[in-house]
Structures are given as structure tokens and as C-alpha cells.
Amino acid sequence: MSNLDDVSSIVHAGLWLVATPIGNLDDISPRAVSVLRAARVICCEDTRHSGKLLAHFGVTGKKLVVINEHTEYDAREEIVSLVTTGSNVALITDAGTPGISDPGERLVRAAVAAGHPVHATPGPVAFVVAAMAIKFFIQFIEKHGFRIWGWYRIVVGILLLLLFTVVFK
């Protein structure tokens, strides 16, 4: 889709993990910008840092909710409630992909536990998105009673990595 102003057909309701650039702002994907423009609320670690990123891409008029180690527990209920009503909520970090080493992981777990879809936009390194998806997939399976032990976990991880390689090619 070449027109980034009309993004409603490609952005489905749910929680979106939006990969942000590590360094050069031009490393963000067009799809990530589309998701940010379509989101009703954007969760971020620091509004000052995220505000600069959003302003650079002309994303304005969005409610920013701080999700960090101090606010995550309180904000989690509000965000899951918004997703329940069918809103698009984007989760970004100061740099990189949410869910790797930031407080957003608990928000993702809460959304999944509530039965809501969690989508992801690949960033400069698509492998990170695949690794994240594998991590959450294995945690989901283990939570629901099907334990993957030993080499089965490795095989499932490799198969999912190959699937994501083909999908994001």
C-alpha cells in the first residue's frame, strides 16, 4: 500500500508490537509508521524520546501511555481494556523491538491471557521478531498444558523460524 494516510485496511484491532529504529530514524518500516498512525493509543517507555520519533513521521494527536518498570502494572489494565473495546494500541520502545528486554513483556502477557490478538511489525532485524514470536508461542503452549521438552522445543523453534523467514521474505 503506497498511501500511508489510508491504513485502516491493513491494521487490525489488537495490541501491536512496533519495532523502532536503533539509531537512524529511516530504518523504520513503512508498515510500522502505518500502525503508529492508525493506533488510538501508543504505549512507550519515555514520551520525550517517543514524541521525537512520532513527530518525525507526522504522527500527531495520539494519547501516549508510559509503560516502564514504574508504571507498567497500573497501565496494564487500562491498555487491555482499550484492546477489549476493539482499539488499536501500539507498543514501542526507545529503540528496537518491544518484548525483548523491556517492561512491555508483561503487557503482552496480559493481552494474550485476556484472549486478545497481538501483532508485530518487523524492524531492521526480522530475526528478532521471529525469536519473539517463538518465545511467546512456546510460553502459550506450555501454559495450556502441552509441555515441550528437550529437542522438541528446538525443533519447534527452528520450524517457526523457517516459517517467519518465508513470511517476512
Summary of the structure (lengths in Angstrom):
residues: 169
radius of gyration: 15.9
end to end distance: 16.9
largest distance: 48.6
contacts: 518
relative contact order: 0.17
helix: 47%
strand: 14%
